Amino acid sequence: MTEPRLKTEIRVSAHMRRAQGEGAFATVARKGDPDAGAVAVKIYLGAGAAKLFVQSRDLNGASIWREPFEDDCDEQQIDAWLKKETRIDPDLWIIEIEDRKGRAFLD
């Protein structure tokens, strides 16, 4: 039996409220499919450094977050990766968060 899934639009809205409620600046940089699009969360760490988390599914179908880059990296490298990814997956949502503590506010 599969777990019921919330629409992506609702999950993104909740993610934004959580980040902003904790004092971080958050914005939707790109809207994807409102019902079933995947989500990428880019964390701006300052001085051109950033971190990226991408929503994925594990082998059992459970939602997980993965990091395409092992460590913090150059923001331009992440932006290039996201540009390429949106050509492959036009339904992708991109949330950008600027937080001094580097929090992603993931589930």
PEQUIZI-V846129 format. One line per field, one symbol per residue. ss: DSSP state (h for helix, s for strand, l for the rest). psi: psi as a letter, one per 30 degrees, with the letter a starting at -180 (. if undefined). burial: + if it has 24 or more other C-alpha atoms within 12 Angstrom, else -. Layout:
# PEQUIZI-V846129
ss = ???
psi = ???
burial = ???
This chain:
# PEQUIZI-V846129
ss = lllllllhhhhhhhhhhhhhhlllssssssllllllllssssssssllssssssssslllllssssllllllsshhhhhhhhhhhhhhllllsssssslllllllll
psi = klkkklkeeeeeeeeeeeeefgglkkljfkkakfegllkkjkjkflhgkllkkkkakaffgkklkljfkelkakeeeeeeeeeeefeejffkkkkkkjkffgkfhl.
burial = -------++-++--++--+----+++++-+++----+++++++++----++++++----------------++-+--++-++---+-----++++++++--+++++-
